[in-house]
Amino acid sequence: MESVLIVGAGMFGLTTAIELRRRGYSVTVLDPGPLPHPLAASNDTSRMVRMDYGDDALYVELAGKAIEGWRVWNQQSGRTLYHEDGFLMACSQPMAPGEFEHDSYQYLSKQGYDLQRMDSGRIKQQYPLWNGDRYKDGYLNPAAGWAEAANTVIWLAEEAQASGVELRLDTQVSGFIEADNRITGVITSGGYRESAELVVVAAGAWTAALLPDLAEVMQPVGQPIVYLQPVDPDLYRGPQFPPWAADIPRTGWYGFPANRDGIVKISNHGPGRPMTTEEPRDLNAAEVSRFNSFIKDTIPSLAEAPIVNSRLCLYCDTWDGNFWIGHHPNKGGLVVAAGGSGHGFKFAPVMGGLIADAIEKVDTPYAERFAWRPKGEATAEAIRYTGE
Ligand SMILES: Cc1cc2nc3c(=O)[nH]c(=O)nc-3n(C[C@H](O)[C@H](O)[C@H](O)COP(=O)(O)OP(=O)(O)OC[C@H]3O[C@@H](n4cnc5c(N)ncnc54)[C@H](O)[C@@H]3O)c2cc1C
């Protein structure tokens, strides 16, 4: 049985561990812990799950499979890890061909998905907390929702252990054992050496710190999140207040219904702040002020809710916004599975399969998109608004 060491117990690492174990490998996962790691991207209250990807057939199809997988995981786990509350794409201007919202609407409609087109009147009637004077177009996709990210990681760790994966949550990897252009194991920060036939680096935003050659093609970028506590959280629960995006390709704004603790989360998928994994994760005054004015204009009743928490969360952004899953071209025994680029979590139910296929060099439509690749022109998934 081939032995595999996986560096990182985020969503990428744990789903890979479970799938490789299922395929008969002997698997050990190393992470400094605790799980979910407090600074990991997979550690949060919520992550958007949607198949709206413009006219990008590959991601739409993959997200469709992932949504089916989330429904199965809810049953398998006996927990509501995924809330199918829909996804509201709100636009302050009419949707226009060539733009993300319009192309997503057209593409999914052609695929037979039953989307509800919005206008001011419909937004006011169906989503009265929204400023329907400002938002005039868009649509609701009912086949979407949000995932409880931290709780999913906890469940995945339990599943991994139950299937025979060894989880070592006191172990930080600091380097690799290398001979003749082949990686044969890892060195831990305590100086301990551990050998394996294959090493998979799934260290999210820390990946390029471990493998500096990758700094050219992926980098950690801090993205702001605020958590609000409305007086009556029931007003903000899905599906009457679904996960949403507001002019997202032009502003980056998106958010979620109240979670179990009555907390409403708003975030920005924008250019973010290039930073190291060590820097403080605090929002600055200008960032908080942008949130406040957006909230006042868009969901005015939330402007009265206090911000009870805020932070920067690190994307591991690749140059083209696509994941980075593949064998190192020049070093045997090393696979990288990272580059979530701010949109990886929704794919959790299919991610282990994608990564295991890449490890086994199975030819799939995804292998080429996510493989090791030279830096080139940015694709649609990497293009974000660049400030207001
Ligand atoms: C603010 C924000 C919002 C997002 N929103 C969405 C969304 O709405 N929908 C969506 O689909 N996706 C979203 N994403 C993206 C998604 O969360 C990520 O793609 C996914 O969680 C990445 O998982 P990962 O396992 O690659 O990384 P991580 O979850 O960061 O895990 C990396 C792990 O590696 C470990 N590690 C690091 N260094 C070492 C080392 N030296 N040795 C051992 N272990 C190490 C860490 O402790 C950590 O546990 C968002 C991300 C962020 C930051």
The ligand as a MOL file (V3000), in Angstrom:
LIG
                    3D

  0  0  0     0  0            999 V3000
M  V30 BEGIN CTAB
M  V30 COUNTS 53 58 0 0 0
M  V30 BEGIN ATOM
M  V30 1 C -12.6050 35.2560 3.2430 0
M  V30 2 C -12.7940 33.9860 2.4570 0
M  V30 3 C -14.0250 33.7490 1.8810 0
M  V30 4 C -14.2310 32.6300 1.0910 0
M  V30 5 N -15.4750 32.4080 0.6000 0
M  V30 6 C -15.7380 31.2920 -0.1070 0
M  V30 7 C -17.0490 31.0090 -0.5160 0
M  V30 8 O -17.9960 31.7570 -0.2030 0
M  V30 9 N -17.2580 29.8850 -1.2500 0
M  V30 10 C -16.2440 29.0400 -1.5810 0
M  V30 11 O -16.4970 28.0670 -2.2730 0
M  V30 12 N -14.9780 29.2730 -1.1610 0
M  V30 13 C -14.7030 30.3700 -0.4400 0
M  V30 14 N -13.4410 30.6340 0.0130 0
M  V30 15 C -12.3380 29.7310 -0.3810 0
M  V30 16 C -12.2340 28.4870 0.4720 0
M  V30 17 O -12.4660 28.7950 1.8230 0
M  V30 18 C -10.8500 27.9160 0.2490 0
M  V30 19 O -10.6800 27.6690 -1.1520 0
M  V30 20 C -10.6270 26.5900 0.9860 0
M  V30 21 O -11.1080 26.6540 2.2990 0
M  V30 22 C -9.1340 26.3190 0.9750 0
M  V30 23 O -8.8650 25.1560 1.7080 0
M  V30 24 P -7.3630 24.6610 1.8860 0
M  V30 25 O -7.4410 23.3280 2.5300 0
M  V30 26 O -6.6370 24.7980 0.6040 0
M  V30 27 O -6.6730 25.7350 2.8470 0
M  V30 28 P -6.8310 25.9920 4.4240 0
M  V30 29 O -8.2270 25.7780 4.8480 0
M  V30 30 O -6.2380 27.3130 4.7070 0
M  V30 31 O -5.9810 24.8590 5.0920 0
M  V30 32 C -4.5740 24.8450 5.0650 0
M  V30 33 C -4.1050 24.0190 6.2480 0
M  V30 34 O -2.7180 23.8570 6.1190 0
M  V30 35 C -2.1390 23.8980 7.4090 0
M  V30 36 N -0.7260 24.2550 7.3050 0
M  V30 37 C -0.1990 25.4270 6.8930 0
M  V30 38 N 1.1470 25.3880 6.9400 0
M  V30 39 C 1.4720 24.1430 7.3830 0
M  V30 40 C 2.7090 23.4970 7.6440 0
M  V30 41 N 3.8770 24.1210 7.4470 0
M  V30 42 N 2.6740 22.2360 8.1210 0
M  V30 43 C 1.4840 21.5890 8.3360 0
M  V30 44 N 0.2970 22.1650 8.0980 0
M  V30 45 C 0.2870 23.4260 7.6180 0
M  V30 46 C -2.9590 24.9860 8.1150 0
M  V30 47 O -2.8460 24.8700 9.5210 0
M  V30 48 C -4.3550 24.6920 7.5890 0
M  V30 49 O -5.0680 23.8230 8.4450 0
M  V30 50 C -13.1800 31.7220 0.8380 0
M  V30 51 C -11.9360 31.9430 1.4290 0
M  V30 52 C -11.7450 33.0550 2.2460 0
M  V30 53 C -10.4050 33.2810 2.8880 0
M  V30 END ATOM
M  V30 BEGIN BOND
M  V30 1 1 1 2
M  V30 2 1 2 3
M  V30 3 2 2 52
M  V30 4 2 3 4
M  V30 5 1 4 5
M  V30 6 1 4 50
M  V30 7 2 5 6
M  V30 8 1 6 7
M  V30 9 1 6 13
M  V30 10 2 7 8
M  V30 11 1 7 9
M  V30 12 1 9 10
M  V30 13 2 10 11
M  V30 14 1 10 12
M  V30 15 2 12 13
M  V30 16 1 13 14
M  V30 17 1 14 15
M  V30 18 1 14 50
M  V30 19 1 15 16
M  V30 20 1 16 17
M  V30 21 1 16 18
M  V30 22 1 18 19
M  V30 23 1 18 20
M  V30 24 1 20 21
M  V30 25 1 20 22
M  V30 26 1 22 23
M  V30 27 1 23 24
M  V30 28 2 24 25
M  V30 29 1 24 26
M  V30 30 1 24 27
M  V30 31 1 27 28
M  V30 32 2 28 29
M  V30 33 1 28 30
M  V30 34 1 28 31
M  V30 35 1 31 32
M  V30 36 1 32 33
M  V30 37 1 33 34
M  V30 38 1 33 48
M  V30 39 1 34 35
M  V30 40 1 35 36
M  V30 41 1 35 46
M  V30 42 1 36 37
M  V30 43 1 36 45
M  V30 44 2 37 38
M  V30 45 1 38 39
M  V30 46 1 39 40
M  V30 47 2 39 45
M  V30 48 1 40 41
M  V30 49 2 40 42
M  V30 50 1 42 43
M  V30 51 2 43 44
M  V30 52 1 44 45
M  V30 53 1 46 47
M  V30 54 1 46 48
M  V30 55 1 48 49
M  V30 56 2 50 51
M  V30 57 1 51 52
M  V30 58 1 52 53
M  V30 END BOND
M  V30 END CTAB
M  END
